[in-house]
Amino acid sequence: MIDGWGGEDLRNDAIPSAFTVSGTWPDGALAADAPIGAHYGRHVAQILKREMDQRGLSQRGLAELSGVHHNTVGRVLRGDVYPDLATLARLETALNVSDLYPTGLHQRIQQSPNSGPARPA
């Protein structure tokens, strides 16, 4: 069990954006007791938004490239859902990125739970 994210914390079913305590999703700060899934959901939304902005892609444009319904893309961006692995795989493939899914994020945020996603320079 990981300190701070064990037991009931791992089974909290509230949508990721519900844990935003200041600012707006996905860039706002998360509650100190936000479950790990909310941190992962925020990371996915931040990276997805940035990649779409850089490419000038709309939700429908990304949907067309990835095969993920545009409503699903919007729900991920708004923090209304936790995307499944197939959705993440399709989005990463369509955008040709390898960091949409935040591997090891739980280790990076243990010291700083409200930090954004760590990005290589």
Secondary structure, DSSP 8 states (H G I E B T S, - for coil): --TTS-GGGGG--S-GGGGEEES-TTTSEE-TT--HHHHHHHHHHHHHHHHHHHHT--HHHHHHHHS--HHHHHHHHHT-S---HHHHHHHHHHHT-S-SS-TTHHHHHSS-TT-------
